[in-house]
Structures are given as structure tokens and as C-alpha cells.
Amino acid sequence: MLLNPLIHSGAGLTCAARDALENGSDAMNAPLKTFGPIKAVIFDMDGLLLDTEGIYTEVTSIIAARYGRTFDWSIKQNIIGRGAGDLARYVVEALDLPITAEEFLVIREPLMRERFPTAQAMPGAQELVRHLKANHIPIAVGTSSSSQSFGQKTTLHRDWFTLFDFIVTADDPEVGAAKPAPDIFLTAARRLGVAPEDCLVFEDSPFGVTAAKAAGMTAIAIPDAAMADARYAHADGILRTLKAFEPDAFGLPALEWA
């Protein structure tokens, strides 16, 4: 068993976590836990593997402006990680838009379709995925995106996304509900043939962490820089980038980051 593997010389930790390490405090952003060897890794996609959050922000801002509204962080922070329908309902209500959630999604679709193919990889994403695959660790994507938008977003990244054993999207027939429900992650674990308690999930959103914990999995949060750490108190750890992750602390093959 490995005791709190995220505490490693303070690299990649939040300021509060580093202070806790140095001062012997228990005021970690996430509770201290013990971890057994991880047998499979499941990745969120938006904002975790691919830098798509800026696209969502741009498009939602465009739609809001059409109706004289302003889309800002006070709303954005509450929709990261939500499924499309849930997100649309929240935005329409929060901005008091004179359209329905369904109409919002219809307006949004062509704007997204135009921009998604330009999405870039997040730092460390491709390197970590290739490392796990080369070492025969089962890996999957568990995303609230639809299968259609998944294809658009991965346009520039087909080569390394084909390395995943399974891709589970929100419109998968075996998924009853999107995050924060656990369905997406439980479906991924079932297809990988690995028990939920032996899976590690990487997430950038509080809703995604909620889904992973509801599934009984270990959850590591890699938040947006603007997101308050307090939103991730239920995570098993917080890192600022995938490149701060030390696989061997979880019983996975060690990785020497470039």
C-alpha cells in the first residue's frame, strides 16, 4: 500500500498541499489516503487530454452576446464537466436567455463543429497515454462528449487516441446518465475488465470527480487554473498538470518525463 503518493517533493502540488507537507498540517486539498496498485487508468477528455475549454467559452460567449448577455467565470465554473443537456439548461437559466435549452444546443452546434477540429493536446497527455499503452496498462477515455463531437475534437490526434482500449461517450447505449452520475466510468471499467476500485481516473472538473468517486474509483483532479481548490475537496489528490503525475507512486510503471 502506498501512503498519499501525491506528496512527492512538492512538485505539481497546490500551495495549500505544499504547506501541509512542509508544516505537518492536515489541511490538504484532498484527504490523505492509501492507495493499492492501480490496474487501469481512465481519462476525461475535455480540459484534461484536449484543450477544448477555451472553445466552449468562446462559443458560449458568442451566443450570450447575441442576446445582450455576458458569459463569465461565475457561470463557466459551474458548467465544466456537465453533459450537453444539463449544461444548456444551466446556461439558459443563469443568463436568462430567451431561448430553450434545446434551441441553445442547435445554435451552438455549427459554431462548435467549426472550431473543435483545431483542439490541441494538453501538456503531458500524449506522453502519458503512450507510456501506459507501451507498458500494457489498460486505458480508456470516459467523456461527457457525444460520439460525434469526440470525432471532431480528436481530428488532429487520431494517432494516439487509437491507443485507448475503449472510448466511452455520453451517448453510449450503455450509459444511462452523464457525469456527475458514475455511468460513464463504470461502463469504461466494465469494458476494460477491471474492478472500479482498481481504476484511477484523471478529471479536470468537480462533476467528473464526483462521478469517479460515485463509481468507487480513485480520482485525481487537474483543475482549470481559475478553479478554486475547495471545489475538489472530494478528490483523492490535486495536481496542476499531468506532467506532475508520478505513475510509480500508484504501482504503475515509472515514467521519466521529458
Beta strands, then each sheet from edge to edge (+ up, - down):
strand 1: 2-3
strand 2: 34-35
strand 3: 40-43
strand 4: 50-51
strand 5: 120-121
strand 6: 139-142
strand 7: 166-168
strand 8: 199-203
strand 9: 218-221
strand 10: 237-238
sheet 1: 1+ 2-
sheet 2: 7+ 6+ 3+ 8+ 9+ 10+
sheet 3: 4+ 5-
end
